[in-house]
Amino acid sequence: MNLFRTRYGRDNFLELIALLFLILNYRLPTLNIKYKKVIFFILATSFVLYFSRTMFIIILLLGLSFFGYTRITRKGIKYFGTLIILLLGLYAYLLSIEIDRDNEGTLSKFMYKLKIAPAEIFLTEIDVNNHAELWDHWRGYEVLKAIESLNNDGPLSWVFGRGFGSTVDLGFKAPLDDEGEGMRFISLLHNAYGFILYKSGVLGLLSFFLFLLILYYRPIMHGQLELNRINNIILGFSFFYLISTLVISGIYNPRDNLTLILGGIIFLRDHQIKLEFENSNNRN
């Protein structure tokens, strides 16, 4: 599975969005039903074969958002709470069973990756000489080295960061390049919260959280959420970046292209509001 993902890609959020739109608009007369079935089969098969934990979680969040269940309402809290309970139940089950890291089964490898996901992000007390332990907790190790650098630089680095041109010293040459020479200094972290903190300090991190809050509340302040699925999708993107920033750098991921889709959706929403406003004035 690891070889398959390394050669053919680890995720594809464009496919995820296309699959989600196809599922949620399945009855709309935009395509012949036969073409829809073929396209759905191809996208669904590709989606599963990526074996991406992030993609599975995000399609659930975006699906809930499409119907407005990620808004702070009684129904939203009910559905979102149910999702959290199901995820906690899944992890309670995974932690209760033994899964061999070296098992060759595809499902076993995927379940093992699911099981170690929280520790992979947050566990930092690891033996760097144990390669299996290091790679299983690589995201946490990156942030650990970034925090060590901030501590060494003093309080001002925590406030303003070390600058966007700064790099994180891993302490050894990790096999992260294609040439096989190894890289000791890296400029991008998987955990973009740590990345933002390292580059621009607490001020930058607060600014990013402000961006997420605006992305979430702006549709609530401007538009009829009950009737407008476009606003619901924008809400979904706020949750998308909340999660993806933690594990795959979010909007700072060089391969991220969903920001362009988000910009297009916001433009369509604002254009729709403008047309409704003009129609209202014409009627008056």
Beta strands, then each sheet from edge to edge (+ up, - down):
strand 1: 168-174
strand 2: 183-186
sheet 1: 1+ 2-
end
